[in-house]
Structures are given as structure tokens and as C-alpha cells.
């Protein structure tokens, strides 16, 4: 596969991904979602996080390495921020910043 074909393929996939995500937003804009759907959407963030954790733990090579100081710092900061503010976005941002800072320092 040539470079031009690779770039074209990446561009096509990018456009398809964008349209599939933007399409739902554009189709549903200005409409009220049913309460049942809104209740279900509250669990999407935690479900994605749980799926990421499970895939990390399920990989034997990753699990055998143990937990690093950066991961523990990110977990501790995330738990603290969530306990205080109950915001998923704040929890993710604070945990990732703590993880990155400690990873660079250690």
C-alpha cells in the first residue's frame, strides 16, 4: 500500500467516524430524550471506565507488572475528587493529571 493510499484510507475512516458520531448529535439536537434513555446514559461513563479497568487487569502481562506509584497516585486523587465533588469529568481530569505528574517525577 502506497503512502497516498494510506493517507486516503485514514481520511475515509476519519470522515466515517466523525459522521457516525456527529450524526446522532445532529439528529437528536432540539429534541427531548425520554427519561429512560437519560437514566441509562448516566451509566455510560462508569461502564467505560470499568471496561478499561477489566481489560487492563485481564491482560496477564500487565497484571504481572504490578501497580506503579503513578497509578496509585491517580487512583487516590480520583477517589478524593469524586468523594468531594461527585463529578465524573473532574474525577477523570484530576486523576489523569496526578498520574502524568507522578509518572514524570518517578
Backbone as a ProteinNet text record, in pm:
[ID]
protein_1_A
[PRIMARY]
XXXXXXXXXXXXXXXXXXXXXXXXXXXXXXXXXXXXXXXXXXXXXXXXXXXXXXXXXXXXXXXXXXXXXXXXXXXXXXXXXXXXXXXXXXXXXXXXXXXXXXXXXX
[TERTIARY]
85.9	0	90.6	62.1	144	106	187.7	161.6	31.1	8.1	-114.3	-238	-230.3	-343.2	-365.3	-257.6	-269.1	-334.3	-290.4	-348	-495.4	-527.9	-667.7	-752	-701	-773	-796.4	-694.2	-707.9	-811.4	-809.5	-906	-1048.8	-1067.6	-1201	-1251.6	-1165.2	-1204.2	-1234.7	-1155.4	-1178.3	-1312.9	-1344.2	-1472.6	-1587.8	-1573.6	-1678.8	-1700.8	-1592.4	-1603.5	-1670.9	-1628.9	-1688.3	-1837.7	-1875.1	-2016.6	-2100.1	-2044.9	-2122.1	-2144.7	-2049.9	-2066.6	-2149.7	-2119.9	-2191.4	-2335.2	-2356.6	-2491.4	-2593.4	-2560.1	-2654.7	-2678.7	-2574.5	-2589.4	-2678.6	-2655.4	-2735.5	-2879.3	-2898.5	-3034.3	-3115.8	-3048.9	-3121	-3121.9	-3053.5	-3049.9	-3189.2	-3221.7	-3351.4	-3464.8	-3434.5	-3538.3	-3511.4	-3617.4	-3603.7	-3594.2	-3496.7	-3482.6	-3574.6	-3624.9	-3710	-3629.8	-3700.2	-3634.8	-3559.4	-3614.7	-3549.2	-3411.4	-3400.4	-3273.2	-3176.2	-3224.3	-3138.6	-3084.1	-3167	-3120.4	-3012.3	-3030.6	-2932.2	-2800.8	-2807	-2686.4	-2598.6	-2656.8	-2577.2	-2473.2	-2496.5	-2407.8	-2304.8	-2304.7	-2210.9	-2067.2	-2042.3	-1907.5	-1849.7	-1920.5	-1869.2	-1852.2	-1939.6	-1927.2	-1801.4	-1771.5	-1649.7	-1526.8	-1526.4	-1413.2	-1396.3	-1505.8	-1498	-1442.9	-1484.2	-1434.2	-1284.2	-1237.4	-1094	-1015.7	-1069	-1001.3	-997.7	-1107.9	-1113.6	-1013.9	-1004.4	-909	-766	-739.5	-605.3	-572.1	-666.6	-643	-641.5	-721.4	-731.9	-607.5	-526.6	-404.2	-296.9	-256.8	-161.8	-28.6	18.5	145.6	136.6	26.2	6	-14.8	-91.7	-122.2	2.1	94.1	214.7	315.6	300.3	391.7	364.9	246.2	209.6	155.7	128.3	71.8	183	194.7	300.7	257.1	353.1	324.6	235.2	255.7	173.7	28.2	5.9	-131.4	-198.1	-123.5	-179.1	-211.4	-123.4	-149	-274	-286.2	-404.6	-531.8	-524.8	-640.8	-678.6	-579.5	-606.2	-665.1	-607.8	-659.7	-800	-821.2	-954.4	-1058.9	-1025.9	-1120.3	-1151.3	-1049.3	-1069.4	-1156.9	-1126.3	-1203.9	-1348.3	-1367.7	-1504.6	-1582.2	-1516.1	-1583.9	-1626.1	-1546.9	-1576.4	-1678.9	-1659.7	-1742.6	-1840.2	-1827.3	-1919	-1932.6	-1822	-1821.9	-1730.3	-1785	-1706.5	-1594.3	-1623	-1521.4	-1408.6	-1443	-1340.2	-1259.1	-1324.7	-1255.7	-1154.1	-1195.4	-1105.3	-988.7	-1018.4	-912.9	-810.8	-858.3	-766.5	-684.6	-748.5	-676.5	-570	-601.8	-503.9	-388.5	-417.4	-309.5	-216.8	-274.4	-191.5	-108.6	-167.6	-95.8	21.9	-3.7	102.6	215.3	177.6	280.3	369.3	306.9	385.6	467.4	412.8	487.6	612.6	603.2	718.4	820.7	775.3	865.6	938.9	876	935.5	1025.4
-117	0	123.5	215	335.7	435.8	537.8	642.2	714.2	742.5	811.5	727.8	597.7	509.8	504.8	502.6	500.5	628.2	741.2	869.6	875.8	830	829.5	739.1	623.7	531.1	592.1	656.2	721.4	832.9	911.1	1019.4	965.4	857.1	797.7	747.6	680.8	630.8	747.9	853.9	970.7	1035.1	1051.7	1111.1	1021.3	891.6	798.5	801.7	807.2	814.1	943.8	1054.5	1184	1185.1	1136.9	1137.7	1047.4	933.1	843.8	905.5	984.3	1047.8	1175.7	1257.2	1383.6	1359.6	1251.1	1222.5	1210.8	1139	1124.4	1258.1	1335.5	1465.8	1555.4	1558.3	1643.2	1594.9	1463.6	1409.3	1433.9	1432.2	1445.4	1587.7	1680.2	1816.4	1878	1947.1	2012.5	1920.7	1796.1	1701.3	1658.6	1634.4	1584.1	1432.2	1380.1	1235.3	1182.4	1062.4	1004	984.8	990.3	974.7	842.2	740.1	608.5	613	683.5	696.6	780.8	890.1	975.2	899.7	817.2	737.5	639.4	578.4	482.2	551.7	671.9	743.5	781.5	791.7	823.1	715.7	594.9	483.5	456.4	533.9	510.6	537.4	650.1	683.3	579.2	546.2	442.8	307	273.4	145.1	142.9	253.3	260.6	249.4	319.6	310	167.3	102.7	-35.3	-127.3	-105.6	-187.2	-167.1	-44.5	-18.8	-87.6	-83.4	-148.5	-299.2	-356.6	-501.5	-545.4	-471.2	-509.5	-495	-399.4	-383.2	-499.9	-535.8	-643.3	-779.7	-796.1	-925.6	-959.3	-861	-885.7	-935.9	-1062.6	-1118.6	-1044.8	-996.6	-925.6	-795.8	-724.5	-600.4	-629.3	-732.3	-764.4	-808.8	-876.6	-924.9	-814.4	-701.1	-590	-523.9	-539.8	-473.3	-334	-264	-129.7	-29.6	69.6	168.7	279.9	359	472.5	573.5	590.6	684.5	639.4	509.9	458	474.1	447.1	465.4	611.6	701.5	844.2	887.7	842.1	875.9	822.9	701	641.3	716.9	751.7	823.4	961.6	1032.8	1166	1156.2	1059.6	1040.9	1011	923.2	888.6	1009.7	1088	1207.1	1310.9	1335.5	1434.6	1388	1260.7	1210.4	1217	1183.8	1189.1	1331.6	1428.6	1568	1630.5	1614.9	1688.2	1602.3	1472.9	1382.2	1418	1460.8	1498	1403.2	1335.8	1241	1310.9	1425.9	1499.1	1544.7	1603.7	1647.9	1529.3	1417.7	1297.6	1249.9	1241.8	1196.7	1292.8	1421.3	1520.4	1519.1	1523	1524.9	1396.9	1283.2	1155.9	1144.4	1187.1	1179.8	1276.6	1396	1491.7	1435.4	1380.2	1320.4	1205.5	1121.9	1010.1	1060.3	1157.8	1207.8	1274.3	1352.9	1423.4	1323.3	1227.9	1130.1	1042.9	1006.6	925.1	998.4	1128.6	1205.6	1225.3	1231.1	1254.5	1129	1013.6	888.6	826.9
0	0	0	-90	-101.1	8.7	20.6	120.3	88.1	-36.6	-77.7	-44	-69.9	-36.6	114.4	190.5	337	388.7	335.4	377.3	339.4	221.4	177.6	267.6	301.8	388.5	527.2	582.7	713.3	704.6	596.3	579.2	569.4	496.6	482.9	618.2	692.5	824.9	917.9	910.5	995.1	964.2	837.7	798.7	842.7	822.8	865.3	1015.2	1091	1236.4	1278.4	1217.8	1251.5	1221.1	1103.6	1066.2	1156.5	1196.4	1282.5	1420.1	1467.3	1598.1	1587.4	1489.6	1474.6	1429.3	1357.8	1308.6	1419.9	1525.6	1637.2	1706.3	1721.7	1786.2	1701.8	1572.4	1484.7	1473.5	1469.6	1458.8	1585.4	1699.7	1826.1	1881.5	1815.1	1867.7	1863.6	1969.5	1977.8	2018.1	2048.6	2090.6	2233.8	2307.2	2443.1	2439.6	2512.5	2521.6	2630.6	2613.1	2717.2	2846.6	2959.4	3089.2	3098.9	3039.9	3043.8	2977.7	2867.4	2797	2879.1	2936.2	3018.8	3138.9	3200.4	3314.7	3270	3154.7	3104.5	3068.7	3015.1	2974.5	3093.6	3211.2	3329.9	3358.4	3312.6	3343	3233.8	3127.8	3018.5	3063.7	3128.2	3174	3268.3	3376.9	3466.2	3398.3	3304.3	3234.3	3147.2	3082.5	3000.6	3089	3202.4	3293.9	3345.1	3379.7	3427	3318	3194.2	3083.5	3064.2	3080.2	3068.2	3178.7	3299.7	3411.9	3391.8	3347.9	3328.3	3221.4	3112.3	3008.3	3057.8	3143.4	3199.6	3292.1	3376.6	3473.2	3404.6	3300.9	3233.8	3152.2	3118.9	3043	3138.5	3128.7	3224.7	3229.9	3116.4	3116.4	3195.2	3180.7	3255.1	3402.9	3433.4	3572.7	3648.6	3582.7	3648.5	3677.7	3614	3639.4	3772.6	3824.4	3948.7	3922.9	4029.4	4020.4	4047.8	3962.5	3978.1	4073.2	4116.2	4204	4133	4004.1	3927.7	3924.3	3906.1	3904.5	4041.1	4146.5	4281.4	4308.6	4265.7	4284.9	4208.6	4084.8	4005.9	4068.5	4120.3	4185.3	4312.2	4393.3	4518.6	4492.3	4397.8	4364.8	4305.9	4218.1	4159	4265.5	4357.6	4464.4	4551.5	4581.6	4665.2	4595.3	4468.2	4393.2	4377.5	4349.4	4333.5	4464.7	4575.4	4705	4738.9	4695.8	4730.3	4636	4503.6	4407.1	4328	4326.6	4254.4	4105.9	4046.3	3904.7	3828.7	3728.7	3650.7	3575.3	3517.9	3442.2	3534	3648.1	3742.5	3793.5	3816.8	3863.2	3759.9	3634.2	3527.8	3507.4	3504	3480	3593	3716.1	3830.6	3839.2	3818.1	3823.6	3716.7	3594.1	3486.2	3508.8	3558.5	3586.5	3693.2	3799.9	3905.4	3849.9	3767.3	3706.5	3623.3	3535.7	3448.8	3527.4	3628.7	3707.4	3780.4	3848.4	3923.9	3829.9	3715.9	3619.3	3570.5	3551.5	3505.5	3616.3	3741.1	3852.7	3898.5	3878.4	3927.6	3824.2
[MASK]
++++++++++++++++++++++++++++++++++++++++++++++++++++++++++++++++++++++++++++++++++++++++++++++++++++++++++

